[in-house]
Structure formats: structure tokens, C-alpha cells
Amino acid sequence: MSLHFKEVLRWLHRWVSLILFPLFALIIVTGAILSFDPVLDDLRSGPAASAPADAAALVQLLDQVDPGQRVRSVVVEEGGVVLLEFRQQGRSRFEAFDLDTGEALALRGEQGDFFNTVKHLHKDLLLNAAIVVEIATYLMVLVIIVGPFLAWPRLRRTLMGWHGVGGWIALPLVLMVSVTGILMSLHIGTPQLPPQHPDDRRMGMAPAIEAAMAAGDLSGVRAVDRFKNSAAAVQGVDSVGEAVYMVSHHGVIRQDRFPGLVTSLHEGTWAGAWSGLLNLLASIVLMGLMVTGLWSWARRIRQGRRRSGDEDADILVAYASQTGTAARLADLTRQALQAGGARVMQASVAGLSPVEFKGFRQVFLIASTAGEGQVPEQARSFLKALEGADLAGCRFSVLALGDRGYTHFCRGGEQLRSALMAAGGEEALPMVKVDGDPAADWRRWLDQVAALLGMGLGDVAAPQGDQSVRLTLRERRQLNDPTDPDTHEVWSLRFESAAPLAYRPGDLLLVRPGVGEPARPYSIGSTPEDDPHSILLTVALVTHREADGTQRLGKASGLLCRQLKEGDVLEGQWRAHPDFNPPEDPKRPMIMLAAGCGIAPFIGFIAEQARRKSRRPAWLIFGNRKRGGDFFHGEKLEAWHRDGYLERLDAVFSRDPDGGGYVQDRLSDAADALMDWVLDRDAVIYVCGNARTLGEGVRTTLARSLASREGMTPDQAARRLGEWEAAGKLRMDLID
Ligand SMILES: Cc1cc2nc3c(=O)[nH]c(=O)nc-3n(C[C@H](O)[C@H](O)[C@H](O)COP(=O)(O)O)c2cc1C
């Protein structure tokens, strides 16, 4: 089936059931209640008579006890007991009589009006709106039929896994109840009726029996019911055998069966009263399918919408952060302004579209600079979207974080500011540029913000800055095959700290190669739970070739991989990186996508799992050039996989024949499983490696899989990824 067609089907399946959820639920729940009706009837009215009542005697009784012909139904029970149903002010009332003596008898049980009301609700919503129910039933059948085209049944212990398998197994049953409903509304497979006119009076019970006696040779009667507008159905026995006479003021038609297979299938009376329990099961399954579908849809929406702050905020604190500093400052800014009485929303620009800025009285943007003077990865699509945006009247202020050690100081913040101005935004406070540790500058900027808003500040928490650490190199081991020129030089380094450290795997160690030089961040790939004095790094040696052909080493990586000797001391800084730590919720699954030395933080993630004996579902896709030459930490990873700390391990090698290509190729091959993890199990996706190759490849593959699975346009899928980033469901730690 073509992808596009499948997307259309998925769209129909989802939106028809979401929009009509209340109506579907009403039809299904009332249907479920009605499936008890025949059962209760059976229990209440005692066994049906084995011998029918004499037709002439019954007419005589009716003439005697119901001269006004108000009885709506007649049932003949064992022992010559005749049960008559009267209606008074819309309510049913029952009376029992002895056929032989005409005496009134005590009732065995009281039949309420309840089932009648439910039946009407089921058939016409108590509003004479049978056509609405009919159309809804057509659409319900459409939703049911489309379901199996969307996915093969696969046993997965997820909400959507149950939804899929449940839908497949129950398909015949749920189709049976819904299709028979449609057939009934079309009068297909239901008893043939004699002609009727809209202004006919209702058929009386006694005249109906007499008409049946006159037209055929009906001798015994089991039951009489009003049927459709002005007709009646007389069930009984004639010279041929069991028969039903459909009687109207204009004719009589004899049938062998009543009410017909279609109706008895729909009402669940095809094998006696108790076969209705199958219909009850169908209703429960249908409700279950609707609720699981709705629930998982709602969860997906929620996954993308996580913003913190006040719903009715008129102040927005937006941030664009690469390693979490701007995000932390945005958090503290929001808290301080809220404490001062303002209504504030805080969000990453990854999850915002530029027009949203216009909905706020003031926007405060805290933006860092990454790479060589670029905006952080999470702000790239926002910056692009600003190109065509109209932000006339939008008032904004920027706090730009940076480091003068880099050539393009605070260029990320500058780019965002220029784009906001070009779109028509008005700068409320002049941009403040921060060099290095932002604590003091941020605090001053916050005072300006408060003054601009004309408010005082509540308690202001101090931002936690980077912490100095003194480390001794204890061990350095080359991870790639030194004899293979086709692999990059990568080392594993273990440092020791005299003081215990309370970092998390994924936090950063900032290494400054010299005074005035910019610091370079390295992901920490260990857990203090193994040893609080130890830190593990995985470092690629960066090399540049000069114009004259000589090779120059990267300053920070050269220091780590060459200059430092075992036993030497390194003065570094430890920076918390909460955006790139394992998920807070110890059960929430995680997917780790790593290329080359992007494996660095994940070694710590899985080590933490193993130390805690955690069975959190974890899936790692690692990509590099050659299995033989550069499967970094391969043995350790395979052991963790064997021991169950990694539920799934995929290693792909682009230069091996049949090596599986790149990480994004494996991701694309496993698109179904990937979407199961991400959408149904609410996994967090971590990506670490090169921005241009891995970052963009993963982004494209994710957007494509999402678009196909969810029936979205490429734009919608890209926006959803942005929302995931803002909500911390997609976390990228990339290097240019
Ligand atoms: C890899 C890397 C590249 C950076 N490039 C620049 C740059 O080109 N210009 C600049 O002013 N600051 C640069 N910085 C400094 C950051 O902008 C600064 O540390 C900021 O506080 C980080 O904020 P964040 O954690 O929110 O991303 C760079 C930092 C790192 C780690």
C-alpha cells in the first residue's frame, strides 16, 4: 500500500473517532446496556410457554381487559399466563391475566421504563434523530475497517500494542454489531412489511391477531408486538408450523422467522437471551479500543506541549541553550518574576513559533552561542522561521551568553536579535552580552527587567555556576586501532579527584587549554555511583592541516590525548548538564543515538543502569567506520546487552561491507520499532555526535518516520520535533 494512502487512512481512523468520540461512546454504552435486556427479560418473565395460547381466547381476553386498545405488547407465558404491557405518560406498566378465567394475577417482577429509554437513546438519541445515529454507524464501520490496514497485529506490552492486537482479534465481533446496525436501518434482512401510511392509527393487539387469523390459519399465539410505525408482529403457530404475521391496516404478510437473522444478531438473541453477552463483549472491546486510542493520542500531544509557568501568562521567558546554562537562567528568571507577582511562561524556542511571541506583553530571550559563532542547535529552525515572520508590535529583550575566548563573541544572541528586529520586533532593553560565568550579569539584567515591568522581585536564587575540579590523569587508553589509518584517533581517559564528586552521567567537564583560551566541553561517561572519585572521558583527537601541509592538533584534545601524562593534574570545571542526563523517571525508556566519540556520555548512562540494576528499557544505536577498528567500548556494551541493561544494541559500520551504513540508516530500517518506543512507550531520544551528519540525518529520519506513522505533513512533523525538543523528549548534544 502506498505511504500516502496509508496516511490518509490513519488520518481518517484517528480524526473520525476523535471527533465522534462522544456519539460513538453513547451508542456503544447504550448498546452494552441493551444486551442485558433479553437476559433480564428471561429471568423476569419466567420460561416462555411451551404451548401457544388459543388465538380466539386471547382476542376475547384482550377485548375484555383492553377495550380501548392501549396494550402495546403481549407475551404468553407458561401455565396460560398472559403478560400485557400498557404505557402511561411515557412509562411502561405491566399486568398479568389468567387466559382461561380472565382473572388478574400478581406480577412476578416489575419491568421498568429504563430499557425503553436506553433503546431510544441508542436508536435516535431521544431526539428523533435516527439519521444521526445511522451516519455515525457508517463512520464507525469505516473506522473499524480501516484499523487493520494500519498495522499488523504484533504483541507489544504497550497501549497501542494492545489496541492493535485487540482490534484485530475482535474485528469480526465488532463488525458484526455495527454492520447489522446499518443493515437494520436499511431494512435489509429484517422482516418484510405490508404497506403502511404515515397517518395510519397504531395497530391494536386484538385486531392484529384477528387479521392474522383471517389471512392465514393462525391458531396459537406466543407474542404480539408493535412493529415500526403502525404495524404489529404476531408470533404463533399455524397449520404449517411456527410463523410470524406482519400486520398493518392494509395487509398481512406471513414469515417463517422473526425478527430475522440480522436483528437477532444485532440484539444478541440469535441463540437465546444469553447470546447477548457476546454483544456486551463487543461493546466492551469497542470502548476499550476507543479509550486506548484516545489516551495514547492525548499522551502524544502532551509529550510535545510541556512548557512551564502560568497558562494565562503575559510575559514569556524564552531560551536557546546548547549546554543548559541559558535554560537554567530562564528557569530562575521565571521563578523570580513569578515571585514578584507576574504571570510568566517559560519555553525553549525549539517549541515556539515566532508568531507566538506576539501573544505576550514582553518577551525576554536568553540565548547562548555554540560552535563557531552559531545559534544553539535548538534555535536553528526558529531562526529560519523568523525570516518570513511579522512581529510588528512585539517587544523583546535579549540576554546573550558567550565567551570572549571565541572569535565570534555572543554571535548567537546577536543573530537572534537582528532577526527579531528585521521581523518588526521592538527592542525594549538593550541587549546585554555576558562573558563566561553569567551569574553577576544575569542578576543585573534581571533588575533591569523588573524595572521595565514596573515590579519588585521576590527572592532570587543564585544560579549554580560551573565548579572547579582538580583531576589527576590515572589511565589513558587508545580506543581505535592505531594501525588502521582509516579510523579516527580516539582515547579513553580516566581521571581521579581527591574530593568525591556528585555529578551525573552526561554532565560536562570544561577543559581550558591555556589562559585566555576558550574552554571545550567533554561529556562525562561514568557514574559517581561506581566511584565518586573517578571521571571517564572519551576524547577524539582533533587535527587541522595547515596551508603548508603541517598538521596541527586541537588545543584541548591535544592537551588531553598527548601532552598530559599519567599522574599529571588537570584543572577543569564541572558543568551540570541536566538536559543531557538520563531521564528523571527511572522507568522511562531511553534511546541513545551515537556516532563516533558521541558514545561518550552513554557509557555513563548505561553504567548507571547496570550499577542500579535498573531494567529501564534502553536502546543504543552506535555508528562508526569499522567494527574491527573502532567499535568503541564494544565489549562493555555487548556485556551490558547480554546482561539486559541494554534492551537493544545496534552497531553499524559504514566502511564495512554489509556494515549497515550510518546510524540514521538503521534508524530508518527500524522506523516501526522506533515509533513504538517513542510514541507508545514515551521514550526520550538522546543524540550525541556530529551536528551536520548525525544531527541532521537523525532529524530527517525522525521527521519522516513520524510523518508516516502519524499521517503528518513534513512541516507538521518538523514542528512536532521542535515541541519534543522543548519538552526534553528529544535531546541533542552535538558538535560541529
Ligand atoms: C562548543 C562551544 C562553542 C562555543 N562557541 C562560542 C562562540 O562562538 N562565541 C561565544 O561567544 N561563545 C561561545 N561559547 C560559549 C557559550 O556560549 C557559553 O558558555 C554559554 O554560557 C553556554 O550557554 P548554554 O549552556 O546555554 O549553551 C561556546 C561554548 C561551547 C561549549
PDBQT file of the ligand as one rigid body, heavy atoms in Angstrom, charges set to zero:
ROOT
HETATM    1  C1  LIG A 801      31.405  24.150  21.944  1.00  0.00    +0.000 C 
HETATM    2  C2  LIG A 801      31.194  25.561  22.354  1.00  0.00    +0.000 A 
HETATM    3  C3  LIG A 801      31.280  26.569  21.427  1.00  0.00    +0.000 A 
HETATM    4  C4  LIG A 801      31.079  27.893  21.809  1.00  0.00    +0.000 A 
HETATM    5  N1  LIG A 801      31.189  28.887  20.866  1.00  0.00    +0.000 NA
HETATM    6  C5  LIG A 801      31.067  30.181  21.253  1.00  0.00    +0.000 A 
HETATM    7  C6  LIG A 801      31.202  31.241  20.321  1.00  0.00    +0.000 A 
HETATM    8  O1  LIG A 801      31.468  31.039  19.142  1.00  0.00    +0.000 OA
HETATM    9  N2  LIG A 801      31.059  32.517  20.758  1.00  0.00    +0.000 N 
HETATM   10  C7  LIG A 801      30.759  32.801  22.060  1.00  0.00    +0.000 A 
HETATM   11  O2  LIG A 801      30.653  33.978  22.398  1.00  0.00    +0.000 OA
HETATM   12  N3  LIG A 801      30.618  31.812  22.979  1.00  0.00    +0.000 NA
HETATM   13  C8  LIG A 801      30.755  30.520  22.617  1.00  0.00    +0.000 A 
HETATM   14  N4  LIG A 801      30.620  29.522  23.537  1.00  0.00    +0.000 N 
HETATM   15  C9  LIG A 801      30.335  29.867  24.936  1.00  0.00    +0.000 C 
HETATM   16  C10 LIG A 801      28.886  29.646  25.330  1.00  0.00    +0.000 C 
HETATM   17  O3  LIG A 801      28.025  30.439  24.577  1.00  0.00    +0.000 OA
HETATM   18  C11 LIG A 801      28.733  29.940  26.816  1.00  0.00    +0.000 C 
HETATM   19  O4  LIG A 801      29.494  29.012  27.531  1.00  0.00    +0.000 OA
HETATM   20  C12 LIG A 801      27.319  29.871  27.303  1.00  0.00    +0.000 C 
HETATM   21  O5  LIG A 801      27.261  30.235  28.672  1.00  0.00    +0.000 OA
HETATM   22  C13 LIG A 801      26.728  28.469  27.164  1.00  0.00    +0.000 C 
HETATM   23  O6  LIG A 801      25.343  28.534  27.381  1.00  0.00    +0.000 OA
HETATM   24  P1  LIG A 801      24.437  27.247  27.170  1.00  0.00    +0.000 P 
HETATM   25  O7  LIG A 801      24.884  26.254  28.195  1.00  0.00    +0.000 OA
HETATM   26  O8  LIG A 801      23.052  27.721  27.438  1.00  0.00    +0.000 OA
HETATM   27  O9  LIG A 801      24.608  26.759  25.799  1.00  0.00    +0.000 OA
HETATM   28  C14 LIG A 801      30.812  28.209  23.150  1.00  0.00    +0.000 A 
HETATM   29  C15 LIG A 801      30.714  27.178  24.087  1.00  0.00    +0.000 A 
HETATM   30  C16 LIG A 801      30.922  25.875  23.720  1.00  0.00    +0.000 A 
HETATM   31  C17 LIG A 801      30.815  24.815  24.747  1.00  0.00    +0.000 C 
ENDROOT
TORSDOF 0
